[in-house]
Amino acid sequence: MTAVRFLQIHTLHSYTATLLNRDDSGLSKRLPYGGVLRTRISSQCLKRHWRKAEHDPHALISLVGEANDSFRSRELVTKKVFEPLRLKFSEKAEVLRALELEFQKAVYGEDKGAEKKTRQTLLLGAPELAWLADEAEKLAASVSDAKAAKKAVEEWSGGGKEKKEFKKNMEALRKSTALPGGLVSALFGRMVTSDTAANIEAPVHVAHAFTVHAAEAESDYFTAVDDLKADDDDSGADTIQETELTSGLYYGYVVIDLPGLIENCGGKVDRAAATALAANIVHNLLYLIAEVSPGAKLGSTAPYDRASFMLVEAGDRQPRSLAGAFRKPVEPDLDLAVGALARHLKQLDEVYSTGEARQYLSLSEIALDGAEQGSLADLAAWARDRAGEVQ
């Protein structure tokens, strides 16, 4: 068995008459590739639907519990740190306002933290927010007026634009906690411009999915009729609108850097526990990639599908997409798409001989040489085992 560092996941999904991912004009997102315009699903859209599938049997949050959830907002300090304190310290409204302002600056940056509109949309984990809330409560209990509150926070944070004491304490928390930034940042990373030490490298790399053929779209003209309109009112429809609908067979690509995932899951705190958690995350993530649709307009398009094809590769060499199989567009047919992918993979093997181990599932009758075929349960268990073998 090849030593494992990376898992690569290739998928083909089919969607009919949908509007999965819109641009700023309300049209489907597109991507020019191979001289042909394709329909696209952004990586951000895909990741959001996987992580927000909280009621799915394989929800990621079910592996760690809400204590390791993550929240992305410009109002983390307001909503998660100070709102719970307003009732407890109702007689200290001025103190809380002063404390909150200084906490905003500490978390979002001295120059941008004061106003919501200038803050960076930030991702923090429940452990980090719980620590901030505990510190805020201690400070609120220790001071009696706004001036004292401002001074107390300055001392607590280390003062000045650098907020050195605050950053040092946050760094210590992150080093001693398995998932300080929550599960989402452990998988998909985060960037904090006000504190580079808080940045987390993403071990799960997600490509934009695109159709293996030219974009197929139509403008859908639709109306809504007023149910209470008088019989003698012949004014026609009450509402007339237009939207875009697309159909397509999409190629998707995900890479999991297993050592990076293990480290983000607390590998420096407890390596064995982090490896076990990472392996279970891989198992569940395969289910989510295969089964969770990145759909909008649910009520009018029912944009649901499961992967018609999924190939999982395990190896130790730099990953490489199989998107090149579709640089020359193929007809929107599963057998033709799988055939093109199989040919491209064979060519890569002949040239590079990187020796990945492979398993796949498929609704197509086209076989994939050098790979074992199975069910989604087989692939998920196999990927989990590969992740569990990482040293």
Order of alpha helices (4+ residues) and beta strands (2+ residues): beta-beta-beta-alpha-beta-alpha-alpha-beta-alpha-alpha-alpha-alpha-beta-beta-beta-beta-alpha-alpha-alpha-beta-alpha-beta-beta-alpha
